[in-house]
Amino acid sequence: MSEQGSNIARLSLLKAGFPCSVPGVQVNRKCGSSQTAIHLISQAISSGDMDLGIACGVEMMSIVPLGSDASYKPSLELKSDANILFDVGYPLIHQGLSADIIAKKYNISKQEMEEFAIESHKKAYLSTTNGHFNKQVLPIKIDGILINTDQGIRKEIDEDKIKRLKPAFSKDGLITAALASQISDGSAAVLLASDTKCQQLNLNKRARIVCRVTVGTDPITMLDGIIPATKKIIEKSGISLDEISVFEVNEAFASVVLCWQKTFNVPLIKINPNGGAIAHGHPLGASGCILMTKLVHELERVNGRFGLQTMCIGQGQAVATLIENCSYKM
């Protein structure tokens, strides 16, 4: 759509000076787009159709507003005739309303979510000051100003203000602006290659994709699709949750991560250890590659073997990717 349309993948690689023989394709799975790109390239490499590929994503929410590519406006009311002009058999509701629904479904309190959001900000700032993102962020200059950190990360958090905010999506809801991911601009890329191509080009193998899954789920509760996605990837891979050192669960809303955490009883210390989208921002199409970048670096930093990334998606889908740290030492 607009500046983000016209097969931006192909246009970007031409702008970057790649040979004309290099193809590019644009995919749209909303928040799961660039994680899906990782899956598609991984699948192509596994099948022998490719040996090298760049999965990438971009979102300029300041220029192309959220929902610009939709022919309907998500409803803030849960009723059967919502978006009757675009009938798909389900009410097409706003994700914020879904976040409220799952908070109540999983018995998550507003206080729990506020504490989680505050902790996300604290972790993001601490990780920034400790230099955890120095090798992850590509510095750029805009109008002569060097930008080398995520601009959404806050040094000081007004905890009282967070607790005073009113519901953002429904009068009796729990989700406030502070409990949702930031609106952000951003881009990210991940290089994938076969073992043979790594040897040919002398590339340092940093992580191996062990398993990947995509699921569909209820389009009303939609955001808890990360739960069946996680169950499926654990079943397919044979790797238990206890064997996984780091989890990146996208912080679309605080209730999303907490419903997942309550379901699997994973210690919070292992989830989004450097903060998540509530603190960093959530440039939708880029977030999949951003989380993968964070996951690879964190596994290397803590010498963890396995890492899991999962992301909820509007309209009721979810993706999950299990990776193994190639530099892991027992």
BALOBA-1460 file (C-alpha; in Angstrom, 3 decimals):
// residues 330
<rec num="1" residu="m" x="0.000" y="0.000" z="0.000"/>
<rec num="2" residu="s" x="1.354" y="3.410" z="-1.034"/>
<rec num="3" residu="e" x="5.075" y="3.766" z="-0.196"/>
<rec num="4" residu="q" x="5.110" y="0.234" z="1.240"/>
<rec num="5" residu="g" x="3.524" y="-1.378" z="-1.817"/>
<rec num="6" residu="s" x="4.575" y="-2.083" z="-5.401"/>
<rec num="7" residu="n" x="6.636" y="-5.110" z="-4.305"/>
<rec num="8" residu="i" x="8.906" y="-3.083" z="-2.051"/>
<rec num="9" residu="a" x="11.228" y="-6.080" z="-1.705"/>
<rec num="10" residu="r" x="12.177" y="-5.932" z="-5.398"/>
<rec num="11" residu="l" x="12.440" y="-2.140" z="-5.436"/>
<rec num="12" residu="s" x="14.624" y="-2.134" z="-2.307"/>
<rec num="13" residu="l" x="17.155" y="-4.616" z="-3.630"/>
<rec num="14" residu="l" x="17.441" y="-2.660" z="-6.893"/>
<rec num="15" residu="k" x="17.973" y="0.541" z="-4.890"/>
<rec num="16" residu="a" x="20.614" y="-1.276" z="-2.816"/>
<rec num="17" residu="g" x="22.568" y="-2.187" z="-5.946"/>
<rec num="18" residu="f" x="21.883" y="-5.911" z="-6.137"/>
<rec num="19" residu="p" x="22.217" y="-7.477" z="-9.597"/>
<rec num="20" residu="c" x="19.023" y="-7.364" z="-11.669"/>
<rec num="21" residu="s" x="19.049" y="-11.174" z="-11.653"/>
<rec num="22" residu="v" x="18.170" y="-11.234" z="-7.940"/>
<rec num="23" residu="p" x="14.386" y="-11.604" z="-7.479"/>
<rec num="24" residu="g" x="12.285" y="-10.200" z="-4.649"/>
<rec num="25" residu="v" x="8.751" y="-10.788" z="-3.434"/>
<rec num="26" residu="q" x="6.534" y="-8.975" z="-0.949"/>
<rec num="27" residu="v" x="4.422" y="-10.961" z="1.517"/>
<rec num="28" residu="n" x="1.625" y="-9.761" z="3.781"/>
<rec num="29" residu="r" x="0.813" y="-11.617" z="6.946"/>
<rec num="30" residu="k" x="0.354" y="-8.434" z="8.927"/>
<rec num="31" residu="c" x="2.517" y="-8.535" z="12.102"/>
<rec num="32" residu="g" x="3.868" y="-11.922" z="11.089"/>
<rec num="33" residu="s" x="5.090" y="-10.805" z="7.656"/>
<rec num="34" residu="s" x="8.852" y="-10.785" z="8.116"/>
<rec num="35" residu="q" x="8.804" y="-13.867" z="10.349"/>
<rec num="36" residu="t" x="6.878" y="-15.528" z="7.517"/>
<rec num="37" residu="a" x="9.586" y="-14.311" z="5.126"/>
<rec num="38" residu="i" x="12.132" y="-16.121" z="7.304"/>
<rec num="39" residu="h" x="9.998" y="-19.258" z="7.076"/>
<rec num="40" residu="l" x="9.600" y="-19.027" z="3.303"/>
<rec num="41" residu="i" x="13.325" y="-18.659" z="2.666"/>
<rec num="42" residu="s" x="14.117" y="-21.419" z="5.146"/>
<rec num="43" residu="q" x="11.653" y="-23.709" z="3.371"/>
<rec num="44" residu="a" x="13.097" y="-22.829" z="-0.029"/>
<rec num="45" residu="i" x="16.620" y="-23.580" z="1.176"/>
<rec num="46" residu="s" x="15.482" y="-26.881" z="2.717"/>
<rec num="47" residu="s" x="13.836" y="-27.915" z="-0.562"/>
<rec num="48" residu="g" x="16.910" y="-26.989" z="-2.619"/>
<rec num="49" residu="d" x="15.144" y="-24.200" z="-4.507"/>
<rec num="50" residu="m" x="17.450" y="-21.572" z="-2.964"/>
<rec num="51" residu="d" x="20.780" y="-21.511" z="-1.194"/>
<rec num="52" residu="l" x="20.873" y="-17.903" z="-0.001"/>
<rec num="53" residu="g" x="18.209" y="-15.326" z="0.813"/>
<rec num="54" residu="i" x="17.467" y="-12.193" z="2.797"/>
<rec num="55" residu="a" x="14.288" y="-12.067" z="4.849"/>
<rec num="56" residu="c" x="13.362" y="-8.491" z="5.637"/>
<rec num="57" residu="g" x="10.528" y="-6.278" z="6.729"/>
<rec num="58" residu="v" x="9.640" y="-2.618" z="6.896"/>
<rec num="59" residu="e" x="6.887" y="-0.473" z="8.389"/>
<rec num="60" residu="m" x="6.552" y="3.301" z="8.214"/>
<rec num="61" residu="m" x="3.549" y="3.868" z="10.430"/>
<rec num="62" residu="s" x="4.147" y="7.629" z="10.436"/>
<rec num="63" residu="i" x="3.629" y="7.672" z="6.663"/>
<rec num="64" residu="v" x="1.343" y="4.716" z="5.949"/>
<rec num="65" residu="p" x="-1.185" y="4.562" z="8.820"/>
<rec num="66" residu="l" x="-2.202" y="1.269" z="10.390"/>
<rec num="67" residu="g" x="-4.941" y="-0.396" z="8.338"/>
<rec num="68" residu="s" x="-4.265" y="1.551" z="5.136"/>
<rec num="69" residu="d" x="-4.417" y="-1.623" z="3.055"/>
<rec num="70" residu="a" x="-7.800" y="-2.724" z="4.441"/>
<rec num="71" residu="s" x="-11.154" y="-2.247" z="2.739"/>
<rec num="72" residu="y" x="-12.889" y="-2.143" z="6.124"/>
<rec num="73" residu="k" x="-12.429" y="-0.459" z="9.483"/>
<rec num="74" residu="p" x="-12.087" y="-2.859" z="12.442"/>
<rec num="75" residu="s" x="-14.992" y="-2.495" z="14.848"/>
<rec num="76" residu="l" x="-14.681" y="-1.581" z="18.511"/>
<rec num="77" residu="e" x="-17.939" y="-3.424" z="19.156"/>
<rec num="78" residu="l" x="-18.388" y="-7.168" z="19.348"/>
<rec num="79" residu="k" x="-21.603" y="-7.650" z="17.378"/>
<rec num="80" residu="s" x="-22.744" y="-9.867" z="14.544"/>
<rec num="81" residu="d" x="-23.316" y="-7.027" z="12.085"/>
<rec num="82" residu="a" x="-19.893" y="-5.423" z="12.583"/>
<rec num="83" residu="n" x="-18.427" y="-4.604" z="9.158"/>
<rec num="84" residu="i" x="-21.513" y="-5.973" z="7.427"/>
<rec num="85" residu="l" x="-20.215" y="-4.554" z="4.122"/>
<rec num="86" residu="f" x="-17.218" y="-6.873" z="4.428"/>
<rec num="87" residu="d" x="-18.803" y="-10.118" z="5.608"/>
<rec num="88" residu="v" x="-16.396" y="-12.995" z="6.248"/>
<rec num="89" residu="g" x="-18.612" y="-14.820" z="8.718"/>
<rec num="90" residu="y" x="-17.021" y="-13.249" z="11.802"/>
<rec num="91" residu="p" x="-17.126" y="-9.743" z="13.274"/>
<rec num="92" residu="l" x="-13.920" y="-8.010" z="12.187"/>
<rec num="93" residu="i" x="-13.023" y="-6.372" z="15.467"/>
<rec num="94" residu="h" x="-10.164" y="-4.129" z="16.535"/>
<rec num="95" residu="q" x="-7.128" y="-5.887" z="18.034"/>
<rec num="96" residu="g" x="-7.394" y="-3.667" z="21.097"/>
<rec num="97" residu="l" x="-10.812" y="-5.117" z="21.790"/>
<rec num="98" residu="s" x="-9.385" y="-8.597" z="21.352"/>
<rec num="99" residu="a" x="-6.623" y="-7.732" z="23.843"/>
<rec num="100" residu="d" x="-9.333" y="-6.792" z="26.354"/>
<rec num="101" residu="i" x="-11.201" y="-10.029" z="25.671"/>
<rec num="102" residu="i" x="-8.198" y="-12.249" z="26.301"/>
<rec num="103" residu="a" x="-7.241" y="-10.317" z="29.451"/>
<rec num="104" residu="k" x="-10.620" y="-11.290" z="30.885"/>
<rec num="105" residu="k" x="-10.526" y="-14.796" z="29.385"/>
<rec num="106" residu="y" x="-7.212" y="-15.589" z="31.093"/>
<rec num="107" residu="n" x="-8.006" y="-13.689" z="34.301"/>
<rec num="108" residu="i" x="-5.237" y="-11.121" z="33.858"/>
<rec num="109" residu="s" x="-5.572" y="-8.015" z="36.017"/>
<rec num="110" residu="k" x="-4.800" y="-4.451" z="35.005"/>
<rec num="111" residu="q" x="-2.179" y="-4.328" z="37.751"/>
<rec num="112" residu="e" x="-0.401" y="-7.405" z="36.355"/>
<rec num="113" residu="m" x="-0.290" y="-5.836" z="32.906"/>
<rec num="114" residu="e" x="0.949" y="-2.491" z="34.234"/>
<rec num="115" residu="e" x="3.740" y="-4.199" z="36.158"/>
<rec num="116" residu="f" x="4.678" y="-6.155" z="33.035"/>
<rec num="117" residu="a" x="4.738" y="-3.007" z="30.857"/>
<rec num="118" residu="i" x="6.854" y="-1.103" z="33.369"/>
<rec num="119" residu="e" x="9.312" y="-3.998" z="33.531"/>
<rec num="120" residu="s" x="9.526" y="-4.064" z="29.711"/>
<rec num="121" residu="h" x="10.603" y="-0.411" z="29.712"/>
<rec num="122" residu="k" x="13.146" y="-1.006" z="32.456"/>
<rec num="123" residu="k" x="14.664" y="-4.011" z="30.690"/>
<rec num="124" residu="a" x="14.861" y="-2.163" z="27.367"/>
<rec num="125" residu="y" x="16.629" y="0.823" z="28.904"/>
<rec num="126" residu="l" x="19.038" y="-1.327" z="30.919"/>
<rec num="127" residu="s" x="19.901" y="-3.425" z="27.860"/>
<rec num="128" residu="t" x="20.484" y="-0.263" z="25.845"/>
<rec num="129" residu="t" x="22.824" y="1.250" z="28.428"/>
<rec num="130" residu="n" x="24.649" y="-2.090" z="28.718"/>
<rec num="131" residu="g" x="25.237" y="-2.115" z="24.962"/>
<rec num="132" residu="h" x="23.229" y="-5.244" z="24.181"/>
<rec num="133" residu="f" x="21.868" y="-3.701" z="20.977"/>
<rec num="134" residu="n" x="25.097" y="-2.169" z="19.684"/>
<rec num="135" residu="k" x="25.687" y="-4.988" z="17.203"/>
<rec num="136" residu="q" x="22.006" y="-5.273" z="16.293"/>
<rec num="137" residu="v" x="21.209" y="-1.715" z="15.238"/>
<rec num="138" residu="l" x="22.590" y="-0.251" z="12.017"/>
<rec num="139" residu="p" x="23.365" y="3.441" z="12.678"/>
<rec num="140" residu="i" x="21.924" y="5.875" z="10.125"/>
<rec num="141" residu="k" x="22.072" y="9.642" z="9.638"/>
<rec num="142" residu="i" x="18.903" y="11.619" z="9.023"/>
<rec num="143" residu="d" x="19.293" y="15.339" z="8.365"/>
<rec num="144" residu="g" x="22.795" y="15.113" z="9.795"/>
<rec num="145" residu="i" x="21.617" y="13.495" z="13.036"/>
<rec num="146" residu="l" x="23.064" y="10.084" z="13.912"/>
<rec num="147" residu="i" x="20.444" y="7.587" z="15.062"/>
<rec num="148" residu="n" x="21.881" y="4.452" z="16.622"/>
<rec num="149" residu="t" x="19.307" y="3.452" z="19.236"/>
<rec num="150" residu="d" x="15.581" y="2.755" z="19.243"/>
<rec num="151" residu="q" x="13.930" y="6.117" z="19.828"/>
<rec num="152" residu="g" x="10.947" y="4.625" z="21.647"/>
<rec num="153" residu="i" x="13.000" y="3.466" z="24.624"/>
<rec num="154" residu="r" x="12.449" y="5.666" z="27.674"/>
<rec num="155" residu="k" x="15.010" y="6.461" z="30.358"/>
<rec num="156" residu="e" x="12.430" y="7.480" z="32.917"/>
<rec num="157" residu="i" x="9.041" y="5.851" z="33.388"/>
<rec num="158" residu="d" x="6.160" y="7.650" z="35.089"/>
<rec num="159" residu="e" x="4.653" y="4.646" z="36.817"/>
<rec num="160" residu="d" x="1.861" y="6.682" z="38.404"/>
<rec num="161" residu="k" x="0.795" y="8.055" z="35.024"/>
<rec num="162" residu="i" x="0.744" y="4.549" z="33.574"/>
<rec num="163" residu="k" x="-1.631" y="3.477" z="36.340"/>
<rec num="164" residu="r" x="-3.905" y="6.517" z="35.828"/>
<rec num="165" residu="l" x="-4.495" y="5.998" z="32.114"/>
<rec num="166" residu="k" x="-8.045" y="5.240" z="31.024"/>
<rec num="167" residu="p" x="-9.114" y="2.258" z="28.882"/>
<rec num="168" residu="a" x="-8.276" y="2.837" z="25.228"/>
<rec num="169" residu="f" x="-10.658" y="0.522" z="23.399"/>
<rec num="170" residu="s" x="-13.801" y="-0.060" z="25.486"/>
<rec num="171" residu="k" x="-15.366" y="1.694" z="28.460"/>
<rec num="172" residu="d" x="-15.091" y="-1.298" z="30.742"/>
<rec num="173" residu="g" x="-11.840" y="-2.548" z="29.221"/>
<rec num="174" residu="l" x="-8.467" y="-3.026" z="30.873"/>
<rec num="175" residu="i" x="-6.098" y="-2.181" z="28.027"/>
<rec num="176" residu="t" x="-4.667" y="1.350" z="28.075"/>
<rec num="177" residu="a" x="-2.164" y="3.027" z="25.751"/>
<rec num="178" residu="a" x="0.634" y="2.021" z="28.128"/>
<rec num="179" residu="l" x="-0.306" y="-1.655" z="27.818"/>
<rec num="180" residu="a" x="-0.049" y="-1.675" z="24.027"/>
<rec num="181" residu="s" x="2.924" y="-1.636" z="21.678"/>
<rec num="182" residu="q" x="4.179" y="1.688" z="20.384"/>
<rec num="183" residu="i" x="3.396" y="2.951" z="16.883"/>
<rec num="184" residu="s" x="6.790" y="2.920" z="15.183"/>
<rec num="185" residu="d" x="8.799" y="3.182" z="11.997"/>
<rec num="186" residu="g" x="11.429" y="0.533" z="11.437"/>
<rec num="187" residu="s" x="13.044" y="-2.058" z="9.240"/>
<rec num="188" residu="a" x="15.113" y="-5.198" z="9.741"/>
<rec num="189" residu="a" x="16.759" y="-7.980" z="7.750"/>
<rec num="190" residu="v" x="18.050" y="-11.494" z="8.381"/>
<rec num="191" residu="l" x="20.419" y="-13.428" z="6.103"/>
<rec num="192" residu="l" x="19.690" y="-17.143" z="5.656"/>
<rec num="193" residu="a" x="21.914" y="-19.623" z="3.846"/>
<rec num="194" residu="s" x="22.426" y="-23.330" z="3.291"/>
<rec num="195" residu="d" x="25.323" y="-25.091" z="4.983"/>
<rec num="196" residu="t" x="27.041" y="-25.468" z="1.603"/>
<rec num="197" residu="k" x="26.708" y="-21.770" z="0.784"/>
<rec num="198" residu="c" x="28.046" y="-20.830" z="4.230"/>
<rec num="199" residu="q" x="31.145" y="-22.863" z="3.506"/>
<rec num="200" residu="q" x="31.534" y="-21.407" z="0.003"/>
<rec num="201" residu="l" x="31.265" y="-17.809" z="1.215"/>
<rec num="202" residu="n" x="33.007" y="-18.396" z="4.550"/>
<rec num="203" residu="l" x="29.942" y="-17.189" z="6.442"/>
<rec num="204" residu="n" x="29.786" y="-17.517" z="10.213"/>
<rec num="205" residu="k" x="26.848" y="-19.776" z="11.087"/>
<rec num="206" residu="r" x="25.154" y="-18.219" z="14.095"/>
<rec num="207" residu="a" x="21.838" y="-20.062" z="14.379"/>
<rec num="208" residu="r" x="19.971" y="-22.957" z="12.819"/>
<rec num="209" residu="i" x="16.221" y="-23.051" z="12.242"/>
<rec num="210" residu="v" x="14.993" y="-26.198" z="13.941"/>
<rec num="211" residu="c" x="11.251" y="-25.912" z="13.335"/>
<rec num="212" residu="r" x="8.679" y="-23.414" z="12.053"/>
<rec num="213" residu="v" x="4.887" y="-23.376" z="12.253"/>
<rec num="214" residu="t" x="1.963" y="-21.188" z="11.274"/>
<rec num="215" residu="v" x="-1.547" y="-21.603" z="12.669"/>
<rec num="216" residu="g" x="-4.984" y="-20.127" z="12.235"/>
<rec num="217" residu="t" x="-7.094" y="-19.361" z="15.279"/>
<rec num="218" residu="d" x="-10.335" y="-17.686" z="16.328"/>
<rec num="219" residu="p" x="-10.556" y="-14.274" z="14.588"/>
<rec num="220" residu="i" x="-12.242" y="-12.686" z="17.612"/>
<rec num="221" residu="t" x="-9.841" y="-13.684" z="20.392"/>
<rec num="222" residu="m" x="-7.185" y="-13.726" z="17.603"/>
<rec num="223" residu="l" x="-4.192" y="-12.650" z="19.729"/>
<rec num="224" residu="d" x="-3.903" y="-15.870" z="21.754"/>
<rec num="225" residu="g" x="-2.994" y="-17.816" z="18.604"/>
<rec num="226" residu="i" x="0.548" y="-17.898" z="19.992"/>
<rec num="227" residu="i" x="-0.626" y="-20.594" z="22.412"/>
<rec num="228" residu="p" x="-1.620" y="-23.226" z="19.799"/>
<rec num="229" residu="a" x="1.394" y="-22.157" z="17.713"/>
<rec num="230" residu="t" x="3.704" y="-22.877" z="20.645"/>
<rec num="231" residu="k" x="2.003" y="-26.192" z="21.404"/>
<rec num="232" residu="k" x="2.366" y="-27.224" z="17.771"/>
<rec num="233" residu="i" x="6.038" y="-26.319" z="17.469"/>
<rec num="234" residu="i" x="6.899" y="-28.113" z="20.714"/>
<rec num="235" residu="e" x="5.081" y="-31.208" z="19.464"/>
<rec num="236" residu="k" x="6.696" y="-31.097" z="16.013"/>
<rec num="237" residu="s" x="10.228" y="-30.398" z="17.222"/>
<rec num="238" residu="g" x="10.340" y="-32.700" z="20.226"/>
<rec num="239" residu="i" x="12.097" y="-29.905" z="22.154"/>
<rec num="240" residu="s" x="10.532" y="-29.216" z="25.553"/>
<rec num="241" residu="l" x="9.888" y="-25.756" z="26.950"/>
<rec num="242" residu="d" x="12.404" y="-26.490" z="29.713"/>
<rec num="243" residu="e" x="15.141" y="-26.916" z="27.092"/>
<rec num="244" residu="i" x="14.538" y="-23.430" z="25.681"/>
<rec num="245" residu="s" x="16.717" y="-20.672" z="27.146"/>
<rec num="246" residu="v" x="15.146" y="-17.536" z="25.627"/>
<rec num="247" residu="f" x="11.633" y="-16.696" z="24.463"/>
<rec num="248" residu="e" x="10.685" y="-13.719" z="22.292"/>
<rec num="249" residu="v" x="6.904" y="-13.313" z="22.521"/>
<rec num="250" residu="n" x="5.805" y="-10.194" z="20.687"/>
<rec num="251" residu="e" x="4.382" y="-7.567" z="23.004"/>
<rec num="252" residu="a" x="1.521" y="-6.429" z="20.825"/>
<rec num="253" residu="f" x="-0.336" y="-5.940" z="24.113"/>
<rec num="254" residu="a" x="0.623" y="-6.874" z="27.660"/>
<rec num="255" residu="s" x="-2.280" y="-9.333" z="27.857"/>
<rec num="256" residu="v" x="-0.869" y="-11.275" z="24.890"/>
<rec num="257" residu="v" x="2.413" y="-12.157" z="26.580"/>
<rec num="258" residu="l" x="0.796" y="-12.768" z="29.957"/>
<rec num="259" residu="c" x="-1.867" y="-15.151" z="28.608"/>
<rec num="260" residu="w" x="0.960" y="-17.130" z="26.969"/>
<rec num="261" residu="q" x="3.054" y="-17.060" z="30.137"/>
<rec num="262" residu="k" x="0.149" y="-18.192" z="32.316"/>
<rec num="263" residu="t" x="-0.603" y="-21.053" z="29.938"/>
<rec num="264" residu="f" x="2.939" y="-22.437" z="29.815"/>
<rec num="265" residu="n" x="4.210" y="-21.238" z="33.210"/>
<rec num="266" residu="v" x="7.504" y="-20.067" z="31.717"/>
<rec num="267" residu="p" x="9.536" y="-17.871" z="34.119"/>
<rec num="268" residu="l" x="9.176" y="-14.214" z="33.171"/>
<rec num="269" residu="i" x="12.958" y="-13.807" z="33.356"/>
<rec num="270" residu="k" x="13.268" y="-15.931" z="30.199"/>
<rec num="271" residu="i" x="10.662" y="-13.941" z="28.232"/>
<rec num="272" residu="n" x="11.720" y="-10.831" z="26.283"/>
<rec num="273" residu="p" x="14.826" y="-10.363" z="28.473"/>
<rec num="274" residu="n" x="15.764" y="-7.095" z="26.742"/>
<rec num="275" residu="g" x="12.295" y="-5.614" z="26.742"/>
<rec num="276" residu="g" x="9.668" y="-5.934" z="24.041"/>
<rec num="277" residu="a" x="7.443" y="-3.965" z="21.700"/>
<rec num="278" residu="i" x="5.807" y="-2.022" z="24.532"/>
<rec num="279" residu="a" x="9.202" y="-0.390" z="25.076"/>
<rec num="280" residu="h" x="10.945" y="-0.734" z="21.711"/>
<rec num="281" residu="g" x="7.945" y="-0.224" z="19.433"/>
<rec num="282" residu="h" x="6.247" y="-2.523" z="16.950"/>
<rec num="283" residu="p" x="6.875" y="-1.584" z="13.296"/>
<rec num="284" residu="l" x="4.507" y="-4.323" z="12.178"/>
<rec num="285" residu="g" x="6.090" y="-5.732" z="9.028"/>
<rec num="286" residu="a" x="9.599" y="-5.495" z="10.478"/>
<rec num="287" residu="s" x="8.991" y="-6.981" z="13.916"/>
<rec num="288" residu="g" x="9.516" y="-10.608" z="12.893"/>
<rec num="289" residu="c" x="13.086" y="-9.956" z="11.782"/>
<rec num="290" residu="i" x="13.682" y="-7.626" z="14.717"/>
<rec num="291" residu="l" x="12.698" y="-10.310" z="17.219"/>
<rec num="292" residu="m" x="14.793" y="-12.915" z="15.416"/>
<rec num="293" residu="t" x="17.807" y="-10.592" z="15.581"/>
<rec num="294" residu="k" x="17.275" y="-10.070" z="19.305"/>
<rec num="295" residu="l" x="16.808" y="-13.800" z="19.862"/>
<rec num="296" residu="v" x="20.020" y="-14.819" z="18.077"/>
<rec num="297" residu="h" x="22.103" y="-12.227" z="19.921"/>
<rec num="298" residu="e" x="20.629" y="-13.065" z="23.315"/>
<rec num="299" residu="l" x="21.248" y="-16.791" z="22.886"/>
<rec num="300" residu="e" x="24.869" y="-16.003" z="22.093"/>
<rec num="301" residu="r" x="25.148" y="-13.599" z="25.037"/>
<rec num="302" residu="v" x="23.848" y="-16.080" z="27.639"/>
<rec num="303" residu="n" x="25.165" y="-19.227" z="25.909"/>
<rec num="304" residu="g" x="21.668" y="-20.642" z="25.525"/>
<rec num="305" residu="r" x="21.058" y="-23.512" z="23.129"/>
<rec num="306" residu="f" x="17.451" y="-23.128" z="21.962"/>
<rec num="307" residu="g" x="15.303" y="-20.036" z="21.450"/>
<rec num="308" residu="l" x="11.628" y="-19.654" z="20.548"/>
<rec num="309" residu="q" x="10.011" y="-16.715" z="18.794"/>
<rec num="310" residu="t" x="6.250" y="-16.400" z="18.442"/>
<rec num="311" residu="m" x="3.969" y="-13.643" z="17.255"/>
<rec num="312" residu="c" x="0.213" y="-13.073" z="17.214"/>
<rec num="313" residu="i" x="-1.420" y="-11.796" z="14.033"/>
<rec num="314" residu="g" x="-4.604" y="-9.864" z="13.324"/>
<rec num="315" residu="q" x="-7.627" y="-11.774" z="12.004"/>
<rec num="316" residu="g" x="-6.574" y="-14.859" z="13.945"/>
<rec num="317" residu="q" x="-3.201" y="-16.317" z="12.976"/>
<rec num="318" residu="a" x="0.154" y="-16.881" z="14.665"/>
<rec num="319" residu="v" x="3.686" y="-17.912" z="13.748"/>
<rec num="320" residu="a" x="6.398" y="-19.605" z="15.779"/>
<rec num="321" residu="t" x="10.044" y="-20.329" z="15.031"/>
<rec num="322" residu="l" x="12.436" y="-22.509" z="17.034"/>
<rec num="323" residu="i" x="16.168" y="-21.919" z="16.546"/>
<rec num="324" residu="e" x="19.407" y="-23.410" z="17.853"/>
<rec num="325" residu="n" x="22.481" y="-21.375" z="18.739"/>
<rec num="326" residu="c" x="25.380" y="-22.652" z="16.602"/>
<rec num="327" residu="s" x="27.983" y="-21.373" z="19.075"/>
<rec num="328" residu="y" x="26.380" y="-23.045" z="22.105"/>
<rec num="329" residu="k" x="28.878" y="-24.706" z="24.462"/>
<rec num="330" residu="m" x="27.802" y="-27.300" z="26.995"/>
